[in-house]
């Protein structure tokens, strides 16, 4: 087993009507319920800006880093032995 981080990248299109004064949340479904992933294990970026997390399973996406109705690059870095994303990732 490797201790190198796992990197995931995808492009998401975020509708302009989703962007309000309240940040959008990026949530890891399975880990949200179980709390299995620790804060230090996962880091998320949108368009190069690191996203803040209060619990390690939900990351807040501020409206000022979103390209409305356009392509946004989402990058997820998972550290250590838990480098696989085993649950769905949702924008809410």
C-alpha positions as CSV (number, residue, x, y, z in Angstrom):
1,X,0.0,0.0,0.0
2,X,1.2,3.4,-0.9
3,X,1.2,6.4,1.4
4,X,1.1,8.8,-1.5
5,X,-2.0,10.9,-1.8
6,X,-4.7,10.1,-4.3
7,X,-5.7,12.9,-6.6
8,X,-9.1,13.2,-8.3
9,X,-10.1,15.9,-10.8
10,X,-13.3,16.6,-12.7
11,X,-15.1,19.5,-14.4
12,X,-18.4,20.7,-13.0
13,X,-20.9,23.2,-14.4
14,X,-22.6,25.2,-11.7
15,X,-25.8,27.0,-12.6
16,X,-25.8,30.8,-11.9
17,X,-29.0,30.4,-9.9
18,X,-27.2,28.1,-7.3
19,X,-24.8,31.0,-6.5
20,X,-26.2,33.1,-3.7
21,X,-24.8,34.8,-0.6
22,X,-24.8,31.4,1.1
23,X,-21.8,29.1,0.1
24,X,-22.6,25.9,-1.8
25,X,-21.5,22.7,0.1
26,X,-19.5,19.9,-1.3
27,X,-20.3,16.8,0.7
28,X,-19.0,13.2,0.8
29,X,-22.1,11.2,1.3
30,X,-20.9,8.1,3.1
31,X,-18.3,9.9,5.3
32,X,-20.9,12.6,6.2
33,X,-23.0,10.0,8.1
34,X,-20.2,7.9,9.6
35,X,-17.5,10.6,10.2
36,X,-14.8,8.2,9.0
37,X,-12.7,10.6,7.1
38,X,-10.6,13.0,9.2
39,X,-10.1,16.6,8.5
40,X,-6.4,16.3,7.6
41,X,-7.1,13.5,5.1
42,X,-9.0,15.3,2.4
43,X,-8.3,18.7,0.7
44,X,-10.5,20.1,-2.0
45,X,-10.0,22.9,-4.5
46,X,-12.3,24.7,-6.9
47,X,-10.6,26.6,-9.7
48,X,-7.3,26.6,-7.7
49,X,-8.9,28.0,-4.5
50,X,-8.6,25.7,-1.5
51,X,-12.0,25.1,0.1
52,X,-12.6,25.4,3.8
53,X,-14.1,22.6,5.9
54,X,-15.5,22.6,9.4
55,X,-15.6,18.8,9.8
56,X,-13.6,17.2,7.0
57,X,-16.6,15.8,5.1
58,X,-18.3,19.0,4.1
59,X,-16.4,21.7,2.2
60,X,-17.8,25.2,1.6
61,X,-17.6,26.7,-1.9
62,X,-17.7,30.5,-1.8
63,X,-19.5,32.2,-4.7
64,X,-16.5,34.3,-5.7
65,X,-14.5,31.3,-6.9
66,X,-17.3,29.9,-9.1
67,X,-17.5,30.4,-12.8
68,X,-21.3,30.7,-13.1
69,X,-22.9,28.7,-16.0
70,X,-19.4,27.6,-17.0
71,X,-16.7,25.0,-16.5
72,X,-15.2,24.7,-13.0
73,X,-12.3,22.5,-12.1
74,X,-12.8,20.5,-8.9
75,X,-9.7,18.8,-7.5
76,X,-9.8,16.5,-4.5
77,X,-6.7,15.3,-2.7
78,X,-7.1,12.3,-0.4
79,X,-4.0,11.6,1.8
80,X,-2.6,8.4,3.2
81,X,-4.0,5.0,3.3
82,X,-7.6,6.2,2.8
83,X,-6.9,7.5,-0.7
84,X,-10.0,6.1,-2.4
85,X,-13.2,8.0,-2.5
86,X,-15.8,5.3,-1.8
87,X,-18.9,7.3,-1.6
88,X,-20.7,9.8,-3.8
89,X,-19.7,13.5,-3.8
90,X,-22.6,16.0,-3.9
91,X,-23.0,19.7,-4.4
92,X,-25.8,21.0,-2.1
